[in-house]
């Protein structure tokens, strides 16, 4: 597939965002693991304190859940991009991909999943219109 200069620039931009998205997902995976261990340690501390550290345990659990949600959204978005990537690493149907991306964003807003919508919106702004 041959691209004109404008289309080639769009492809470069999408590829660049995809690389950054993958790196962000990997970083979040590491944070999920750290938060999981922190939650585990808080649970052990809670048990040894004869169940007196409810707030600390709840805080650690909430942090783990929030980071896990971010990671899942990033991975789902990355997998969406992978579906539209061809053998050469380009996105010949990128317009369809962006429509699906926008549909995900609208669905999150309709379902009032504002945390998910915020993450999606952050990444959507980085793609061409």
Secondary structure, DSSP 8 states (H G I E B T S, - for coil): ----HHHHHHHHHHHHHHHHHHHHHHHHHHHHHHHHHHHHHHHHHHHHTTS--HHHHHHHHHHHHHHHHHHHHHHHHHHHHHHT--TTS--TTHHHHHHHHHHHHHHHHHTT-HHHHHHHHHHHTTS--
